[in-house]
Amino acid sequence: MKTISHIQENKESLREGFFGKFGGQFVPDVLKPILKELEEAYRDIVPTKEFQDEFAYYLRHYAGRPSPLYFAERLTEYCGGAKIYLKREDLNHTGAHKINHTIGEALLAKKMGKKKLIAETGAGQHGVATATVAARFGFECDIYMGAVDVKKQAPNVLRMKLLGANVVEVKDGAATLKEAVDAALNAFINEHKDVFYALGSAVGPHPYPSMVRDFQKIVGIEAEKQILEHEGRLPDYLIACVGGGSNAIGLFHNFLKYPEVKIIGVEPLGKSEKLGEHAATLTFGEEGIMHGFNSIMLKDEEGNPAPVHSIASGLDYPSVGPEHAYLKEIGRAEYVTASDKEAIEALKTLSEIEGIIPALESSHAIAYAIKFAKTLPKDRVIIVNLSGRGDKDLDTIFEITGLTV
């Protein structure tokens, strides 16, 4: 396995905007000066003490950080193996990790003099988080959301509207997350002078994968300090769900320097391994360019982005963040799968055993952690990123499980 020392030494592989051969900026000429403006602002403004102090203030006093690292004692007993800790991103303001990077994006947009935030959303959590910071900092706000997800995530649509956002229902193609990204990118090109595109994951053309990661890495920074307080040592394993990959890279990034900490991303296997019935990009995909960056993607017979499925709207994306593709290629992280059925069972298990209702996205990580913990000795330690809470998924859960009021 190549470790982080290899990554640090191989400067060529991490040239600006790339993670090895993944990442970059594959966009129409009209978008290049728009992204250059953003790249320069990210490079010049974000590292400053003024920005970092303001960002830290809002993370603490508005988002509610640090989020707890909770020892899931009853779940650990249920599994009978490794200790399971949950990084409680579900307890953040708005109910997920998304608030971390939207605060950063809103502060940067304000420094750049922008008037409107636009965003895409699948599960609705990024849309809610963007609408929230737009309200807080006085921006206009347009949220692009696939028609299928609008129906599945009605509570979050209502939240966005209550926060003053304009929800733009996208009906093209499969009418899910990919199409929402397409529509948001087009709007960004057309309205760029006054608009900041608050992209919702560690995907897209440079500088978005790096920028979103940098705003999310607080998750792993906190988790390291907290696990040392709990256990007096580093964890053996990190586990997080992976769609685009923002919550996962947020947890993973700070631990890359510790080769003894094993990293596991959990992709959505959906209904089956058949193309179109899952969204397990790193497991079944191949190299390709989509939405302005080179990564691993699921393709149809013509080489276009394939249709995807996951019960979790935030995971049904046919590509993945380029840093995840790179971590898999060099062997620093392992990527596995959990099915719709396994995610639902994990959601029910965590709810009944720990009194915590996780988001369907996070339930994929919980599902694998339950299965994996049972195979490990009791002295091993796992941290699972509980990236969001399941309030938004109650209608879907009731429909599938047959629960009634």
Secondary structure, 3 states (H helix, E strand, C coil): CCCHHHHHHCHHHHCCCEECCEECCCCCHHHHHHHHHHHHHHHHHCCCHHHHHHHHHHHHHHHCCCCCEEECHHHHHHHCCCEEEEEEHHHCCCCECHHHHHHHHHHHHHHCCCCEEEEEECCCHHHHHHHHHHHHHCCEEEEEEEHHHHHHCHHHHHHHHHCCCEEEEECCCCCCHHHHHHHHHHHHHHHCCCEEECCCCCCCCCCHHHHHHHHHCHHHHHHHHHHHHHHCCCCCEEEEECCCCHHHHHHHHHHCCCCCCEEEEEEEEECCCCCCCCCCHHHHCEEEEECCEEEEECECCCCCECCCCCCCHHHCCCECCHHHHHHHHCCCEEEEEEEHHHHHHHHHHHHHHHCCCECHHHHHHHHHHHHHHCCCCCCCEEEEEECEEHHHHHHHHHHHHCCCC
